Amino acid sequence: MILLSDKLWFPPVETASSEGVLAFGGDLSPERLLLAYNSGIFPWFNKGEPVVWYSPGERMVLFPNELKISKSMKQILKKDSFKVTFNQNFKEVIRSCKTIYREGQGGTWITDEMEQAYTKLNELGHAKSVEVWLGNELVGGLYGIDLGDVFCGESMFSAVSNASKVAFIHLVQKLKRENYKLIDCQVYNDHLASLGAREIPRNEFLRYL
């Protein structure tokens, strides 16, 4: 497995392991992160570990016109109980994604280093957030990297039921209006599949980038 140095470079994604691991090390500078995302690569590691870079063979994505909204979610959206904003409180969203309790997980993969790195990307205009409010309280949201016509989702949170789904649905609808090609969801999970996301081969994903 490749150990990265200070050089701004990644090995070919085809050399990733069967688990999708491509390389270790390097840093989380804005330049390296943007190179990674534009190359179909993302970091994912735990506190105390070196940075691990992934490029899985199958990529979970959502094409905006394939969004599925259940009948119950349509009713929730129709009630209009939540207010949704875009990129108005990135720092609070990433902090909430980092600290919120997740059943079955021992901790968070959003380390202090990652929080600082993505906040810097937000300040540079490359990372964006969606906020969901109940009254004046932030109760849900998500954040990710905006590549211009592809949005790479990173994490979401809900402090009340369905708040993260509301954030995701509003994001997809907004990106559809703006003719984005797809939303990168990275790896499979049932929650995203229920919303219409599906896996495509890495080489197909790279063509969209």
C-alpha positions in Angstrom: 0.0 0.0 0.0 1.3 3.5 -1.0 2.4 5.8 1.8 2.0 9.4 0.7 4.7 12.1 1.2 4.4 15.9 1.0 4.1 15.6 -2.8 0.7 16.5 -4.1 -0.1 13.2 -5.8 -2.2 10.0 -5.6 -1.6 6.6 -7.1 -4.0 5.5 -9.9 -7.4 4.6 -8.4 -7.3 1.2 -10.1 -4.6 0.2 -7.6 -7.0 0.4 -4.7 -7.5 -2.8 -2.6 -10.7 -4.8 -2.8 -11.9 -2.8 0.2 -11.2 0.4 -1.7 -8.1 1.5 0.3 -5.8 3.4 -2.0 -3.1 5.1 0.1 -2.1 6.2 3.6 -0.7 9.4 5.0 -0.3 12.8 3.4 -2.3 15.7 4.8 -5.7 17.3 4.7 -4.7 20.5 3.0 -7.3 22.2 0.7 -5.2 21.4 -2.3 -4.9 17.7 -1.5 -8.6 17.3 -0.6 -9.7 19.0 -3.8 -7.3 16.8 -5.9 -8.8 13.8 -4.1 -12.4 14.6 -4.7 -11.8 15.5 -8.3 -10.1 12.1 -8.7 -12.8 10.0 -7.1 -10.9 9.6 -3.8 -12.0 10.5 -0.2 -10.4 10.3 3.3 -11.9 8.1 6.0 -10.1 7.3 9.2 -10.4 7.3 13.0 -8.8 9.5 15.6 -5.2 8.5 16.2 -4.8 6.8 12.8 -2.9 8.0 9.7 -5.1 9.5 7.0 -6.6 6.7 4.9 -7.6 7.4 1.3 -10.4 5.4 -0.4 -11.6 4.9 -3.9 -14.1 1.9 -3.8 -14.7 -0.2 -6.9 -18.5 0.4 -6.5 -19.6 4.0 -5.8 -22.9 4.9 -4.2 -24.5 7.8 -6.0 -27.8 9.5 -6.5 -28.9 10.9 -9.8 -31.2 13.8 -9.0 -34.1 12.6 -11.2 -34.0 9.2 -9.4 -34.8 10.7 -5.9 -37.5 8.6 -4.1 -39.7 10.4 -1.6 -42.0 8.1 0.4 -45.6 9.0 1.0 -44.9 9.6 4.7 -42.0 12.0 3.8 -44.2 13.8 1.3 -46.7 14.4 4.2 -43.9 15.7 6.4 -42.6 18.1 3.7 -46.2 19.2 3.0 -46.6 20.2 6.7 -43.7 22.7 6.2 -42.7 22.4 9.9 -39.0 22.8 9.1 -37.2 25.7 7.6 -34.3 24.8 5.3 -31.3 27.0 4.5 -28.2 26.5 2.4 -24.7 27.2 3.6 -25.7 29.5 6.4 -24.1 27.7 9.4 -21.5 25.3 8.2 -19.5 25.3 11.4 -22.5 24.2 13.5 -23.5 21.6 11.0 -20.1 19.9 10.9 -19.8 20.2 14.7 -23.2 18.5 15.1 -22.3 15.7 12.6 -19.2 15.2 14.7 -20.8 15.1 18.1 -24.3 13.7 17.7 -24.9 10.2 19.2 -25.2 7.5 16.5 -26.7 4.1 17.7 -24.3 1.3 17.2 -21.2 3.5 16.7 -18.5 3.8 19.3 -17.4 7.3 18.2 -17.0 9.6 15.2 -14.7 9.5 12.2 -14.9 13.3 12.0 -11.7 14.1 13.9 -10.7 17.6 15.0 -8.3 17.6 12.0 -11.1 16.8 9.6 -13.4 19.4 11.1 -10.7 22.1 10.7 -9.9 21.0 7.1 -13.5 21.0 5.9 -14.2 24.3 7.6 -11.3 25.7 5.7 -12.7 24.3 2.5 -16.0 26.0 3.3 -14.3 29.3 3.8 -12.7 28.9 0.4 -16.1 28.2 -1.1 -15.7 24.4 -1.9 -17.5 22.8 1.0 -21.2 23.6 1.5 -23.9 22.8 4.1 -27.6 22.4 4.4 -29.3 23.4 7.6 -32.7 22.3 8.9 -34.4 24.4 11.6 -37.3 23.9 13.9 -38.1 27.4 15.0 -34.7 28.9 15.9 -33.1 25.5 16.7 -30.8 23.7 14.3 -32.2 20.2 14.3 -30.6 18.6 11.2 -28.3 19.1 8.3 -25.6 17.8 6.1 -22.3 19.0 4.5 -20.1 18.0 1.5 -17.8 19.1 -1.2 -19.2 21.0 -4.2 -17.3 20.3 -7.4 -19.5 22.5 -9.6 -21.8 19.9 -11.2 -21.2 17.0 -8.7 -21.9 17.3 -5.0 -19.9 14.9 -2.7 -21.9 14.3 0.4 -19.8 13.8 3.6 -22.1 13.5 6.6 -25.5 14.3 7.9 -27.2 14.5 11.3 -30.7 14.5 12.8 -31.6 15.8 16.3 -35.3 15.1 15.6 -36.9 12.5 13.4 -36.5 12.9 9.6 -34.5 16.2 9.8 -31.6 14.8 7.8 -33.9 13.4 5.2 -35.5 16.8 4.8 -32.0 18.3 4.3 -31.1 15.7 1.8 -34.3 16.0 -0.2 -34.1 19.8 -0.4 -30.4 19.5 -1.5 -31.3 17.0 -4.3 -34.2 19.2 -5.5 -31.9 22.3 -5.5 -29.1 20.5 -7.4 -31.6 19.1 -9.9 -32.8 22.6 -10.7 -29.1 23.6 -11.2 -28.5 20.6 -13.5 -26.0 18.8 -11.3 -25.0 15.4 -12.7 -25.2 13.5 -9.4 -24.7 13.4 -5.7 -21.8 11.2 -4.5 -22.8 9.2 -1.5 -19.5 7.2 -1.4 -20.5 3.8 0.0 -23.7 1.8 0.2 -26.2 2.1 3.1 -29.8 1.2 3.3 -30.9 4.7 4.3 -29.5 6.2 1.1 -30.8 3.3 -1.0 -34.3 4.0 0.2 -34.0 7.5 -1.2 -33.0 6.3 -4.6 -29.2 6.1 -4.4 -27.5 3.1 -6.1 -24.1 1.8 -6.8 -22.3 2.3 -10.1 -18.8 1.1 -11.2 -15.9 3.3 -10.3 -14.9 3.9 -13.9 -18.4 5.1 -14.7 -18.3 7.5 -11.7 -15.0 8.9 -12.8 -16.5 9.7 -16.2 -19.0 12.0 -14.4 -16.1 13.8 -12.7 
